[in-house]
Amino acid sequence: MPSFDIVSEVNQVELRNALDQANKEISNRYDFKGSDARIEHKEKLLTLYADDDFKLKQVTDVLLGKLTKRGVDIRSLEFGSVEKIGGDKVKQPVTLRVGVEQDLAKKIVRLIKDSRMKVQASIQGDAVRVSGAKRDELQAAIALVKKNITDFPLQYGNFRD
């Protein structure tokens, strides 16, 4: 029975390359000379450091530009609140949203069931598996989800006949 998975992933190699490029640009830029501006990465958490709010905004702009150039979807970033860490220095946590969240998965399953297509959708961990009798029905289901879910980066993989 043909099926495919709806997942949300971030390409870790491209993410690492974009972070390295962003840190290199920050260290070389004249307006950051002598400042402690940098980006740190630990698993699913990025931390942006800067001397003040203005420089933090500049670090964010550099990061978003590099991620976009490397093909990493910036909708997978969830920015936390800015925290003061002594003096004027600030940091901001940025969470990488990986995997389809439970409420979004339920919304996708409900969307597919309400469309009356001849496919079945089921939640499997942090992915949604859609299976059906015909390939055309599955492609119509992909088109339906792409049209209705635009605020979260989704990939459609593991397509099997």
N, C-alpha and C positions, 0 to 999 in steps of 0.2 A: 504494500500500500504506500503510495507516494506521501512524503512528508517533508517538512522543513522546520527549522528552529528560528525563533525570534529572540535575539540576544542583544546585549549592549556591552561592548568591550572597547578598551582603549589600547591601541598598538603601543606596547611598552618600549619597543626599540625607537620608534619615532618620538615618543614622549621624552625619552632620555636624551635623544639628539637635540630636540627643541630646548630642553632645559639647559643642556651644555652650551648651546648657541646663545641663549638668553643670558646666562651667567657671564659668558665671555664678552658679550656686548656691554653688559652693565659694568664690568670691570674696566673696559676700555673707554667708555664714554666720559667726556670731559665734565659734564654736570654731575657725575657720580664720583669724581676724584676725591679721595679722602673719606668717603662715606662707607658705611657698613651695609650697603644694599646687596642682597643676594637672594637666591631661591634654593631651598632645600627640599629634598624628596625622600620620603620614607613610605614604602608600599603604596597605600591609597591616599596619602596625605602630602600635599605640597605646603610649604610654609614660606611666605614672602616676608622678608625683613627689609626695613628702610629706616632712614633717620627721621623722617616726618611724613605726614599724610600726602604731601605733594609728591615726594619721591616714591612713596608706595604706589601712587597712581601711575607714575612713570614706569615702575617695575612691572605693574600689572599690564600696561600697554605693550611693553616689550615682550612679555610672556605670551600674551594673546596673539601678537603678530607672529612670533616664531611658531607657536602651535598651529596657527592657521596655515602658514607656509609649508609645514611638514605634514599637513593633512590630518591633524588630530582635531576632532570635533569639539569645539569649546562649549557646546551645550552639556558636555559631560562633567564640567567643572561646577562646583557649588561653593561659592565664596562665603566664608564665615565673617564674623564681625571683627573689626580692627581692634587690637589690644595694645595698650601701652606697656612697654617693658623696661621702663626706667628712663628718666630724662625725657627727651623728645622722641626717642626711638619707639618704633611701632612694629608689630608683626600681624600678619593676617593668615589664618589657616584656609586652605583651599582643598576641599574633598573631591576625589575622583569618583564619580558615580559609575560603578561597574556592576553589571547585572541588572536585569529587569526587576524593579521593586515590586513588592507584593500587590500594592494597590493598583499600580499601572498594569500588572499582569492580569488582574481581575477585570480591569477596564477593557483590555484587549480581548479577553475571552468573551466578555459580555457583548462587545462590538461585533465580533464574528458571529456569535449566536443570534444576535438581533438582525443580522443581515440576511438570514435564512439561506445562506450558502450551504452547499452539501459538503462541508468540511467540519472537522471536530478540532477544537482547541483545548489544550490541557496545560496546566502549569507544572513545570518540572524543575524544581529548585529555583534558580534565578533566570530561567528561560521559559519560553512558551512554545510548545510543540503543536504544530498544526498539521493534521493529516486529512487526506481525502482520496477519493477514488480516481480523480482525473487531475492531470497536471494543470489544465486550464483553470480549474476551480482554485487550485493553490495560488496560481499567479494572480487571479482576481482577489484572493484574500490578501496577498502582499500589497496590491494596489490600494485596497480598502484601508489597510492599516497605515500605509504611507500617507494617504490623503488625510486621515483623521488624527494621527498622533504626530504632531510636528514639534513639540516642545522637549522631546527627549531623543537622543541619538540611538537609533535601532539599526541592527544589521540582520540580514536574513541569510542564514547559512545552513549548511548540512542538508542541502536539498537532495532528496533521494527519490528514485523512481521505484 
